[in-house]
Structures are given as structure tokens and as C-alpha cells.
Amino acid sequence: MSLRNYIDKIKPNFEEGGKMHAFKSVFEGFETFLYVPNDTAKSGVHIHDAIDSKRIMSMVVLALMPAMLFGMYNIGYQNYAAAGTLAEASFWSIFLFGFLAVLPKIIVSYVVGLSIEFAWAQWKHEEIQEGYLVSGIIIPLIVPIGCPLWMLALACAFAVIFAKEIFGGTGMNIFNVAIAARMFLFFSYPAKMTGDQVWVAQHSIFGLGNTLPDGFTAATPLANIGQGVDAGYSISDMIFGFIPGSIGETSVIAIAIGAIILLYMGIASWKTMCSVFVGGIVMALCFSSLDMTPIPWYEHLVLGGFCFGAVFMATDPVTSARTECGKYVYGFLIGALAVIIRVMNPGYPEGMMLAIFFGNMFAPLIDHCVVAQNISKRMKRGGKA
């Protein structure tokens, strides 16, 4: 209550004519993050609800916590395992190493992205938008631990400016902001986004972990598959997430917990989520029947960013299909494309992020076709009547 009173007390300073009027958008951004706004619609058709977009974004961040926390542990686990000292390490030393390795990436992502958001809002005299609350944590989770901080900063700046603000801000962007950052990194600095040397932290941190020898390599299961060999890990390791990979994408269980939260809160579309998996299963079965992939169909679903993309990125309400029938087509397209790219292009073994990029591109067309089909059916029914 005291915080609410303090905010109300200093609020006049940020209103029109106040001493701090130039920073009105910054003040409103913090106020509406802490409390639900009191502003209501004055005209037109509107719906009263107890949740706004900031609360939705906060729930998505909460759903991402299991994947992020396990990703931190797995970073430490992979470092200790690579050095052969895993048996002597405690749970907390492993987790703390990963925490200290991942935390700078999260800080850089938020500092760069939110700084641009704040500056853009001040320049345009608009409210600070909340979309980057989610993008700011997703971007560090979909990159390898070996990605340098300055590259991550460039990717965040590129994504916010060219994939979001230039289109009009939150709700207007065509492509998922995190996907844009990932694509920027992959095509600009491929050596730091793929290969065998970017998935395991190479150096100790504050006396934790181990400094690995020069030239140490650790291929991901998908990299092995791209070379036409077995994944090299057991199915239990794939499901639990004890494999090299992007920070937040390895644990199917942690991602499933996040999916349950999103579905329970009604934030993500189960139609999009499920159809991604259906598309992946159908295409993986086709390739397995033709002996074009060295792994069983189900391993395609638990490797790489397939689960993470299906749960947290394909379901983005802004860049995905919005019609109910279109969600099925959109999700199926992403799942099928992800497996096609993996199998048919050994140089790009991941596939999921590029599939979502193409899915974002075709989402408006899918919705247009669904709406046009519905209009056509209604016109025919009207003619018969």
C-alpha cells in the first residue's frame, strides 16, 4: 500500500506540465508493470477483463522459469562432465557455475532490448510496450553458451529495431522477435552458432567448473544426425535434457511444465501447439519409412529446439495464425518444415527456428484463406436461402 501511495504522490511530476513530463512514458511503464492501469475505454465496443498484456507476458516468463533453471544446471553439468570431474561436483556447484555463465546473457539481453524500447517510446512520445519482457528472456535461452555477449547485444538490437519497432511495436510485428535475433546470429556469425565448440562452457568461473583444453569439441545429437550417424545419447538423456544444446532447449520435462502453465492459464493455443507435434510426427514417420533419417521418428520431437519452439514460439499470439482452423494448418506446417529441414539439409541440423520463421511469413496468408473460405460458404448459404 505504501508503494501505491508513493507512486500516486510522485505521479503529478510526470503529467503534462510536471517537472519530469519528458519521462512520462518511462514512469507509466513502471507503474503499469507493478499495477493494473486504471484507464478504461471511453467509447466503442470493449471487453472488461482482469488481465492485460503485461500480466500475460509475466505468466509466459513464469512458464519459462523451469527451462531456464534447468538450462543453467545443464551448462554446469556439461562442463563438469567434459572435464571428467562430474562425480566430485555437488549439485549447487554445478548449478552455480551454470547460473554465473547464463546470467550475463540475460542481463545483456534485457539491458540492450529495454534501453532501445525506452528510447523509442521517449522519441515517439508513446507508452513503453511490454512485449520485450518475454523476448528478453527467450533470446538468451535459444543461443549456445559459447555465444559472445557482444554478438548477443547486436542481435537484440537488430531484433528490437528491425523486427519490432519498425513495424509499429508490440502487436504489429510480422516475425517473432526472438526468432529474428536467432536468425541474425546464425546467418551473420555461423561459427558461433553451430559446430562442435560452442555448446559447452570452456572456462571456469570464479573457481567453479573447469577450464577445458584447447580444441575441445562436443557435438549435439542433431549435429551427429546431420553427419548420418546415431544421436549418441540415450532417450532418457534427451527427455531429461542432459545433452549439449542451446541453453533452454534441452529438457523436454522442463518445457512440458511450462506448456502446462500456459495451457492452464489459457495463454497459449493448444491447437497450434498440438498441430506442431502432429506435423513433426507425420513428416518424421515418412522419412523413417524411407530410411532417410538415422533415428526413430520420436527422437526428432525431443531433440534440438522442437519442443521449445512448439510451446513458447510457435504459439506467439502476434505472429501466429489467429483463425481457429488456421492454427491447425500453421502448426502442422511448422512441425513438418522443421523435420524436412533437418533431414534434407545437413548444413542446418536444427530446423525448428527456420520453420517458425517461415510459419510467421505464411500466417497472414493462412488466415486470409480461412476467412475467404468462410465468407464463400456463407455467401452460398445466403444464396440458397
C-alpha positions in Angstrom: 0.0 0.0 0.0 2.8 2.4 0.8 4.3 1.8 -2.7 0.9 2.6 -4.3 0.7 5.8 -2.2 4.3 6.8 -3.2 3.6 6.3 -6.9 0.4 8.4 -6.6 2.3 11.1 -4.8 5.0 11.5 -7.5 2.7 10.9 -10.4 1.8 14.6 -10.9 5.5 15.3 -11.7 5.3 13.2 -14.8 1.9 14.5 -16.0 1.5 17.4 -18.5 3.2 20.5 -17.1 5.1 18.5 -14.4 8.9 18.8 -13.8 9.5 15.3 -15.2 7.0 15.3 -18.0 9.6 14.3 -20.5 9.9 10.9 -18.8 6.1 10.2 -18.7 6.4 7.1 -20.8 9.1 5.7 -18.5 7.0 6.3 -15.4 3.9 4.8 -17.0 5.9 1.7 -18.0 7.0 1.0 -14.4 3.6 1.9 -13.0 1.6 -0.4 -15.3 4.2 -3.2 -14.7 3.6 -3.0 -11.0 -0.2 -2.3 -11.0 -3.1 -2.8 -13.4 -3.8 0.5 -15.1 -6.9 2.5 -14.0 -7.6 3.7 -17.5 -10.7 2.4 -19.3 -12.0 2.7 -22.8 -14.3 5.8 -23.3 -16.0 4.8 -26.5 -16.6 1.9 -28.9 -17.0 -1.8 -28.2 -14.7 -3.1 -25.5 -14.3 -6.0 -23.0 -13.5 -5.7 -19.3 -11.1 -8.3 -18.1 -8.9 -8.8 -15.1 -5.7 -9.4 -17.1 -3.8 -7.2 -19.5 -0.9 -7.9 -21.9 1.7 -7.2 -19.1 0.1 -9.9 -17.0 0.1 -12.3 -19.9 3.8 -11.6 -20.6 4.5 -12.1 -16.9 2.8 -15.6 -17.0 4.9 -16.5 -20.0 8.1 -15.5 -18.2 6.9 -17.7 -15.3 6.3 -20.6 -17.6 9.9 -20.2 -18.9 11.4 -20.5 -15.5 11.7 -24.3 -15.4 13.5 -24.4 -18.8 15.8 -21.5 -17.8 16.7 -23.0 -14.4 17.4 -26.5 -15.8 19.4 -24.9 -18.6 21.6 -23.3 -16.0 22.2 -26.6 -14.3 22.8 -28.3 -17.6 25.5 -25.8 -18.6 27.4 -26.7 -15.4 26.7 -30.4 -15.9 28.2 -30.4 -19.4 31.3 -28.5 -18.3 32.0 -30.9 -15.3 31.2 -33.9 -17.5 33.5 -32.8 -20.2 36.3 -32.4 -17.7 35.6 -35.7 -16.1 35.0 -34.2 -12.6 31.2 -34.7 -12.5 31.4 -37.3 -9.8 33.2 -35.0 -7.4 31.0 -32.0 -8.0 28.0 -31.1 -5.8 24.6 -30.1 -7.1 25.0 -26.5 -6.0 28.5 -26.1 -7.5 27.1 -27.3 -10.9 24.1 -25.1 -10.8 26.1 -22.0 -9.6 28.5 -22.4 -12.4 25.7 -22.5 -15.0 23.9 -19.6 -13.2 27.0 -17.4 -13.5 27.5 -18.4 -17.1 24.0 -17.7 -18.2 23.2 -14.6 -16.0 25.3 -12.2 -18.1 23.5 -13.2 -21.2 20.1 -12.5 -19.6 21.3 -9.1 -18.3 22.7 -8.1 -21.7 19.5 -9.1 -23.4 17.3 -7.0 -21.1 19.6 -4.0 -20.9 20.0 -3.7 -24.6 16.5 -4.5 -25.6 14.7 -2.4 -22.9 17.1 0.5 -23.4 16.0 0.6 -27.1 12.3 0.2 -26.1 12.6 3.1 -23.6 14.4 5.3 -26.0 12.0 4.6 -28.8 9.0 5.3 -26.6 10.5 8.6 -25.5 11.2 9.6 -29.1 7.7 8.7 -30.3 6.0 10.0 -27.1 4.3 6.7 -26.7 3.8 4.2 -23.8 6.5 1.7 -23.2 5.4 -1.6 -24.6 5.7 -4.9 -22.7 6.5 -7.4 -25.5 10.2 -7.5 -24.7 9.5 -8.9 -21.2 9.2 -12.3 -22.9 11.6 -11.8 -25.9 14.3 -10.6 -23.5 14.4 -14.0 -21.7 13.8 -16.2 -24.7 16.7 -14.8 -26.7 19.4 -16.0 -24.2 17.7 -19.4 -23.9 17.9 -20.2 -27.7 21.6 -19.5 -28.2 24.6 -21.7 -27.3 26.5 -20.9 -24.2 29.6 -20.1 -26.4 27.8 -17.1 -28.0 29.8 -13.9 -27.1 28.0 -11.2 -25.2 28.7 -8.5 -27.9 27.1 -10.7 -30.5 24.1 -11.2 -28.3 23.8 -7.5 -27.8 23.9 -6.8 -31.6 21.2 -9.5 -32.2 19.0 -8.0 -29.5 19.3 -4.5 -31.0 18.7 -5.8 -34.5 15.6 -7.8 -33.4 14.0 -4.9 -31.5 14.6 -2.3 -34.1 14.1 -4.2 -37.4 11.7 -7.0 -36.3 9.5 -5.0 -33.9 9.7 -1.2 -33.6 10.0 -0.5 -37.3 6.6 -2.3 -37.8 4.9 -0.3 -35.1 5.8 -2.1 -31.9 4.2 -4.9 -29.9 1.3 -6.4 -31.7 2.3 -5.2 -35.1 5.5 -7.2 -35.8 5.4 -9.8 -38.6 8.2 -12.0 -37.3 8.8 -13.3 -33.7 11.4 -11.0 -32.2 13.4 -13.9 -30.6 13.4 -15.7 -34.0 14.7 -12.6 -35.7 17.6 -12.4 -33.2 18.4 -16.1 -33.7 18.3 -15.8 -37.5 20.6 -12.7 -37.3 23.1 -14.6 -35.3 23.0 -17.7 -37.4 23.5 -16.0 -40.7 25.9 -13.3 -39.5 28.1 -15.4 -37.2 27.5 -19.1 -38.1 30.8 -20.2 -36.5 29.5 -19.1 -33.1 26.0 -20.6 -33.5 26.8 -24.1 -34.8 29.7 -26.5 -34.8 31.2 -28.6 -32.0 32.9 -25.9 -29.9 30.0 -23.6 -28.8 27.8 -25.9 -26.7 30.0 -26.4 -23.6 31.3 -23.6 -21.4 35.1 -23.7 -22.0 36.4 -21.8 -18.9 36.0 -21.9 -15.2 34.1 -19.0 -13.5 35.2 -17.7 -10.1 36.9 -21.0 -9.3 33.8 -23.0 -10.3 33.8 -25.5 -13.2 36.9 -26.4 -15.2 38.9 -24.8 -18.0 38.7 -27.3 -20.8 41.7 -28.0 -23.1 42.1 -26.0 -26.3 40.3 -27.6 -29.2 37.7 -29.4 -27.0 34.6 -30.3 -29.0 31.2 -31.7 -28.1 28.7 -32.2 -30.9 25.0 -32.0 -30.2 22.8 -35.0 -31.1 21.4 -33.2 -34.1 24.9 -32.5 -35.3 25.6 -36.2 -35.2 22.4 -36.9 -37.1 23.3 -34.4 -39.7 26.5 -36.4 -40.3 24.5 -39.5 -40.8 25.3 -41.2 -37.5 23.3 -42.1 -34.4 22.5 -39.2 -32.0 24.9 -40.6 -29.4 22.7 -40.1 -26.4 20.0 -42.2 -24.7 16.4 -41.3 -24.9 16.3 -40.6 -21.2 19.1 -38.1 -21.5 17.2 -36.4 -24.4 14.0 -36.2 -22.3 15.6 -35.0 -19.1 17.9 -32.7 -21.1 21.4 -33.9 -20.1 22.7 -33.2 -23.6 24.7 -30.3 -25.3 22.4 -27.7 -26.9 21.1 -24.2 -26.6 20.7 -23.0 -23.0 16.9 -23.5 -22.5 16.0 -26.0 -25.2 17.4 -29.4 -23.9 14.9 -30.5 -21.2 11.6 -31.8 -22.5 10.3 -32.2 -18.9 11.0 -28.5 -18.0 9.4 -27.4 -21.3 6.4 -29.6 -20.6 5.9 -27.9 -17.2 5.9 -24.5 -19.0 3.4 -25.8 -21.5 1.0 -27.0 -18.7 1.2 -23.5 -17.2 0.5 -21.7 -20.5 -2.4 -24.1 -21.3 -3.9 -23.9 -17.8 -3.9 -20.1 -17.9 -5.4 -20.1 -21.4 -2.5 -18.1 -22.8 -1.2 -20.4 -25.5 -3.3 -22.2 -28.1 -3.4 -26.0 -27.7 -4.4 -26.2 -31.4 -1.2 -24.6 -32.5 0.9 -26.5 -30.0 -0.5 -29.9 -30.8 -0.6 -29.4 -34.6 3.2 -28.7 -34.5 3.8 -32.1 -33.0 1.4 -33.7 -35.4 3.2 -32.2 -38.3 6.6 -33.3 -37.0 5.4 -36.8 -36.3 3.9 -37.2 -39.8 7.0 -36.0 -41.6 9.3 -38.0 -39.3 7.4 -41.1 -40.0 7.6 -40.5 -43.7 11.4 -40.1 -43.6 11.7 -43.1 -41.3 9.8 -45.3 -43.7 12.1 -44.2 -46.5 15.2 -44.8 -44.3 16.3 -41.2 -44.8 17.0 -40.5 -41.1 19.2 -42.5 -38.8 17.0 -42.0 -35.7 13.4 -43.1 -34.8 10.6 -40.7 -35.5 10.1 -39.8 -31.9 13.6 -38.6 -31.3 13.0 -35.8 -33.7 10.4 -34.4 -31.3 12.7 -34.4 -28.2 15.9 -33.1 -29.8 17.0 -29.6 -30.5 14.5 -26.7 -30.2 11.5 -28.7 -31.4 9.6 -28.8 -28.1 10.8 -25.3 -27.0 9.7 -23.8 -30.4 6.3 -25.6 -30.3 5.5 -24.4 -26.8 6.9 -20.9 -26.5 7.5 -19.6 -30.0 5.0 -21.1 -32.5 2.2 -20.1 -30.1 3.2 -16.4 -30.1 -0.3 -14.8 -30.5 1.1 -11.9 -32.5 3.0 -13.7 -35.2 1.0 -17.0 -35.4 -2.3 -17.7 -37.2 -5.3 -16.3 -35.4 -8.2 -18.1 -37.0 -9.2 -21.3 -35.3 -8.8 -23.5 -38.4 -5.7 -21.6 -39.4 -4.0 -22.6 -36.2 -4.1 -26.2 -37.2 -2.6 -25.5 -40.7 0.0 -23.1 -39.2 1.2 -25.5 -36.6 1.3 -28.5 -38.9 3.3 -26.5 -41.4 5.9 -25.6 -38.8 6.3 -29.1 -37.5 6.6 -30.6 -40.9 9.1 -28.0 -42.1 11.3 -28.4 -39.1 11.8 -32.2 -39.8 12.2 -31.6 -43.6 14.9 -29.0 -43.0 16.7 -31.3 -40.5 16.7 -34.3 -42.8 17.2 -32.6 -46.2 19.8 -30.0 -45.2 22.7 -31.5 -43.2 24.2 -28.0 -43.0 21.3 -26.8 -40.9 20.6 -29.6 -38.5 18.3 -27.7 -36.1 15.4 -26.7 -38.5 12.8 -25.6 -35.9 13.7 -21.9 -35.8 13.8 -21.5 -39.5 10.5 -23.4 -39.7 8.9 -20.9 -37.3 10.3 -18.1 -39.4 8.6 -19.4 -42.5 5.5 -20.1 -40.5 5.3 -16.4 -39.4 5.7 -15.5 -43.0 2.7 -17.6 -44.1 0.5 -17.0 -41.1 -1.4 -13.9 -42.7 -1.9 -15.9 -45.9 -3.3 -18.9 -44.0 -5.7 -16.6 -42.1 -6.8 -14.9 -45.3 -7.6 -18.2 -47.0 -9.6 -19.4 -43.9 -11.6 -16.1 -43.8 -12.2 -16.1 -47.5 -13.4 -19.7 -47.4 -15.8 -18.9 -44.6 -17.1 -15.9 -46.5 -17.6 -18.0 -49.6 -19.6 -20.7 -47.6 -21.8 -18.0 -46.0 -22.4 -16.4 -49.4 -23.5 -19.8 -50.8 -25.8 -20.4 -47.8 -27.3 -16.9 -48.3 -27.9 -17.6 -52.0 -29.7 -20.8 -51.3 -31.9 -19.1 -48.6 
